[in-house]
Amino acid sequence: MNVVDKLMLGQNNFIAIVEICSKYYLISITDKGVNILKELEEFHHLPDGKESSVKFNNILDKYKKTFNLRKQQ
C-alpha cells in the first residue's frame, strides 16, 4: 500500500488516497480503523517529482459532485 496523499479532518481523523495493487482508493482513517470509501477508477497519479496544480481538495470535490449527482437520480 502506498499513500498518495492525505487530508486531516480532525484529531486522529483523516481521509487519504492510497494505491493498492495498481488501483487507487479513497479511504478513511480513524481511531476505530481504516475503511475503503470508494475505488477511484479514473484517478491517475503523477510520478514523483512532477508537480501538478491538482490538489487533494480538487480531487475530493470532483468525487463529491459525482456522488451527489448519482444520489439525486
C-alpha positions in Angstrom: 0.0 0.0 0.0 1.3 3.5 -1.0 -0.3 6.6 0.5 -0.6 9.1 -2.4 -2.0 12.0 -0.4 -3.9 12.6 2.8 -6.0 15.3 4.4 -6.5 15.7 8.2 -10.2 16.2 9.1 -9.7 16.4 12.8 -7.8 14.9 15.7 -6.9 11.3 14.6 -9.3 11.6 11.6 -8.0 11.5 8.0 -9.1 10.8 4.5 -6.4 9.6 2.1 -5.8 8.4 -1.4 -3.9 5.1 -1.5 -2.6 2.8 -4.2 -3.1 -0.9 -3.6 -2.2 -3.4 -6.4 -2.2 -0.6 -9.0 -5.7 0.6 -8.1 -6.5 3.8 -6.2 -8.9 4.1 -3.3 -10.3 6.9 -1.1 -10.0 5.7 2.5 -11.0 7.0 5.9 -8.6 6.6 8.8 -9.8 7.0 12.4 -9.0 5.6 15.9 -11.5 2.9 15.2 -10.0 1.6 12.0 -9.4 2.1 8.3 -12.3 1.9 5.7 -12.3 2.0 1.9 -14.8 4.6 0.9 -14.6 4.4 -2.8 -12.4 3.0 -5.6 -11.1 5.9 -7.7 -11.5 4.4 -11.1 -10.4 7.5 -13.1 -7.6 8.6 -10.8 -4.2 8.9 -12.4 -1.2 9.6 -10.1 1.7 11.6 -11.4 5.2 10.1 -10.9 7.2 11.6 -8.0 8.9 14.8 -8.8 6.3 16.0 -11.2 4.4 19.0 -9.8 0.7 19.4 -10.6 -1.9 22.1 -9.9 -4.2 19.2 -8.9 -4.6 19.2 -5.1 -6.3 16.7 -2.9 -9.2 19.0 -2.3 -9.9 19.4 -6.0 -9.9 15.6 -6.4 -12.2 15.2 -3.4 -14.6 17.9 -4.7 -14.8 16.1 -8.1 -15.8 12.8 -6.5 -18.2 14.5 -4.1 -20.0 16.1 -7.0 -20.2 12.8 -8.9 -21.6 11.1 -5.7 -24.2 13.8 -5.2 -25.4 13.6 -8.8 -25.8 9.8 -8.5 -27.6 10.2 -5.2 -30.1 12.7 -6.6 -31.0 10.4 -9.6 
